[in-house]
Amino acid sequence: QVGSGHEPLLDFLGVRSDFRSTKMCSPWKAAAYEALGNDQAMVDHEGNVDEDKIVNLPNVSSDELAFRIIGSKDFPLIEVDLENECSVCAEPGRMIMLPEGVKFHTVFGDGSEAGFFSTIGKAASRVFSGESVTLARFTNESGHMQTLRFGTVVPGNLLPLNLNDYGGEIIGTSGVYLLGSDTLKIASCFRQRLSAAFFGGESFILQKIAGEGVVILQGGGAILTEELTPQRPSIRVDTGCLVAFTKDLDYGVELAGGIKSMLFGGEGIFLATVTLKPGQTKGTVWLESFPYNKYINRIKRCYRH
C-alpha cells in the first residue's frame, strides 16, 4: 500500500483509491508504486547513495569526468564527478543537484563560448533540430572534486558513448542529447534523404554531435544496438524509433508494403531504412523501443477531452 504522502500524485495519475495496492494494479502502476516506495532508500537525507543501486560507466569516464547511473534503468539519475576547473554541458532543465562552488551559466548555439551575435545562428539551427536554443554549462570552481546530479524527462534507458570510438562524430535525432563533455560541438545537419525528412517520423533537420569526449543520449524504453556490415548492409525499422547512427550511414524511408498492408497492417505507411554508404564496411545504429512521441499521440487520441 502506498503511503499517504504520495496520494496527490496518485490522484493526478487518476488511480482510484480502492486500486492503490500493487497487487491490484497494471504492471506500469505497480512499477510506479515501487519507485515511489523506494525513492528515499536510494538517496538518504544526507545525500548518501545505496551502493547496490549504482552502475559505474567506465567506458565514458576520464580523469576529468566520471559518470554513474543511480536507480532504475527506466527512471535513471546520473551522477557526474567533476574535477576542479573542469566543465560539463547538459540540456537545460536536466540538473537535479548543484553543489556549492560549481558555476552554472548558459551558452548559445553548439556549446562554444562566443559573443551573442556570433552564436545566434547556431542557436537557431539547434531549434530546427528539436533541441533547446541554449546549453547549460557547469564549471567546477570549488578547488576540489564535486558531484552533480542530472535527471531525464523520458521514461527509458541512457546511451553513454565515447565519440573517439566512432570517429569523433555521430548523428542524433530530435531530443536525444542529455549531457556530455564541454569539448563537444552540437549543430544541426541534414544527413537523410529528402523523403525521410518528410515521412521519417523525425525532425526535418538532424543534429551532429562531434568532437573529442563523451556524450550521454536518452531514448524511450530499451535502447538497441545494431551493427551494419557488408554482409548486412541495411536494416528497416519503424519510423520514429531511431535514436542515433554513425556518420558512415544513409537514412531514408520506403513504403511499408502494399495498399492493404499500409492501410490495415498497423505499422504505418513508411518504414525507415538505414544503409551503409558505398565503400564503407561498418556502421552502428541505435534504436529505442518506446518512442514517447507515439505514446503521447496515442494518449491524445484516446483522451481528446
N, C-alpha and C positions, 0 to 999 in steps of 0.2 A: 504494500500500500504506500502511495506517495505521501510525503509529509505535507502539512498544511501550508508551508512556506511556498510551495510550488502550485497552489491552487489557481492563482491568477493566470499562470502560463497555461495550465490545462484548460481553463475557461476560454482562453484565447484560441487554443487548438480545437475547441468545440467538442471536448471529450465529456460525456455525461458522467455525473458523479457516481452512478452505480456501475460504471465500467472502468473505474480507475484502479483496477488491480491488474498486475502484469499477467495474471493467468487468464484474464478475460479480454485481452486486447489483441489487435493485429500485431504482427512481428515488429513493424516500424514503431508502433506506440510503445511496445514493451522495451525496445531499444532506447527510446526517448526516456522512459521511466528509469531504466538502468543508468543512463547517463546523468539524469537529474540526481539520482541517489548516490552516485559515486564522484560527483564533481568536487566535493570538499575533501575526499580521500586522495585525490590526485595531487593537489597543491594545498598545503595547510596554511594557517593564518600567518605564519612566519615566512611563507614563500618557499618552503622546502618541498621537494617533489618526491613522490614514491618512486624508488629506483626501478621497480618492476614494470613501470609504465613508460620507461624511457627507451627510445630507439635512436642510437647514435648513427650519424651519416658520415662515415669516414671518407667515402669517395668524393664528397664535395667539401670537406673541411680542410683547412690550411692553418698555417701559423697565425694568420690574422683573424680568421673566422672559423668557428666550429658550430655545426648545426646539429640539433636534436629534435626528434618528434616526441611529443608527450601525449598520452591519452589514446583514444581510439583512432583507427585508421580513417574512419569516415568523418570524424569531427576533431581533427588534429590541432594541437597547439605547437608552434615552432619556437624553440629556444635558440638564440644566437649568442654565443660567447664572442664579444667584440673586444679585441685588444686595443690598448691605448693608441690614439692618433689614427685609428682605422675607421672606415665607414662602411655602411651597408645601405642599399636602396630598397624601397618597397613601394607597392601600390598604395596610394593614400587610403586611410581608413582601416588598415590591417593591424596597426600597432595595438597591443594589449597592455604592455607594461614598459614604462620608460624610466630607467634608473637615474639617480642624481649624477650629474657630470656628463650626461650624453646630450649633445646638442641636436635639435631637430629643426630642419628647415626644408622648404620645398624648392624644387628645381623644375624649370620648364623644359619641355621637349624630350630629348633622348637621354637625359641624365647628365649632360655636360654642364659644367659651370661656365656660364657666359651671360652677357647682358640680355635684357628683356627682349629687345628688338631682334637680336641675332638668333633667339631661340623660339620666337613666336610661331615661325613657320613649321618648325619641328613639332611644336606642341599641337598645332592644328592637325598635322599628319597622324599623331597618336590618337586624336579623337576619331578620325576616319577609320582607324584600325580597331576601334571599340574599346580603347583604354582611356584613362583619365588624362587631362591636359597636363598634369604635373606628376612628378615622382617625389616621394618623401625620402630624404637623406638623413641618416642618423650617424653622427660622428662622436666617437668617444674622446672626450677631453678631460677625463677624471684623473688621469695619471696611472690607472691600473685597469685590469680587465673588468668589463661589465657584462651583464646578461640581460638581453632584451627578449621580449616575447611577442609573437605575432599570431594572429588567427586568420581563418578563412571565412568566406561568405558563401561557399558552395559545399554541400554535403558530399564529400568524396575524398579521394586519395591525393597525395602530393607526388610530384615527379622531380626529384633532385638530379641535376645534370651538371657535369663539368664540361664546359664548352670546348676545352682543349681536346677532349676525346672525340669531338665531332667536327673537327676542322675550324673551330672558333666561331661557328655560326649555326643557328637553327631558325626555322620559320615557324612561328606560332600563330594560332587563330585568336579570335577575339576573346579577351578576358582571361587568358590563361596565365599571364605573368603575375606572380605573387611577390617575390623578393629575390635579391641577388647581389653580387659584388657591385661596388660602385664604379668599377672599371668597365662595365658593360655599356653598350650603346643600344637603345631600343628605338627603332624607327619603322615607319610604315613601308610596305613594299607590295609589289604586285607580281606574284610568282605563279599564279594559277592561270589556266586558260580562261578566256572570256566567258565561256559557258558556265564554268564553275563559279565565277564571280556572281552571276545572277541566280543560279539554281543550286549552288553547293551547300546552302544552309548556313553559310558563314558570312562574315563581313565582306564587303566588296574589296577592301584592302586588308592584307595580312600584315603581320609585324615581324620584322627581322630583329633577332636578339643576337648580338655579335660582340666579340672581344675575348679577352683572357679573364677567366674567372668562372664562377658558378652561378647557376640560376635555379630557382625552385618554382615549378609550374604547378597549377592546380587544375584538376579535372573532376568531373562528376562521376560518382561511383568508383568502380575499379579502373585502373589505367593499364592498358595492354600494350606490350611492345612487340612490333612486327618487324622482322628483318627481310629486306628485299635483296635478291642476288640474281645473277644471270639465269639461274635455274628457276627462279620465282621472281620475275621482274615487275610484277604488278599485283595489286590487290584491289578489290572492290568493297566498299564499306558503306554503311548507312550515312547519308548526308547529315552533318551536324555532329557526328561522333569523333571528328578529327581534333586532336589536341595540338600536335606539332609534328614536323618532319624535318629531316636533314636537307641541306641545300642542294643535294645532287638528285632531287626528285621533282617530277612534274605532277601537278594536281589538276584534275579535270572531272567532268561528270559524263555519264552516259545514261541512256534510257534503262529503266529497271526491267523492262520486258515488253511483252505485247500489250495491247489495249486492255484486255481482261485483267492481266496481272497488275497493270498500273492503276486501274480503277478499283479493283476488289482485292488485291493482294495484301493491302495493309502496310506495304513497305514504301509507299510514295511513288512518284513518277520517275525520280532520278536516283542513281547511285553515284557516290563519289569514287573516283579512281586515282590511285597514287602509283606512279610508274617511274622506274629508273630512267634517267636521261641517257641518250646514246653515248656509249663509251664508258659509262660508269659501271662499277662492279658491286657496289654495296650501298645500301641506304637504310635508314631506320624511320619507322612511323610509330607514333604514339596515339592511341585511341582511348576514348572514355566510354564506359558502359552506361552512364546515366547522364545524357545531355539535358541539363536542367532547364534549358530554354524550351525544350519539348514538354517537359514536366509542367512548367508554368503555363504554357499554351493549353495543355490539357485541363488544368485547373480552371482556366478562363472559360473553356468550352463547357465544362460541367457545372460551373457555378457562375453563370452570367450575371447574377444579381450582385 
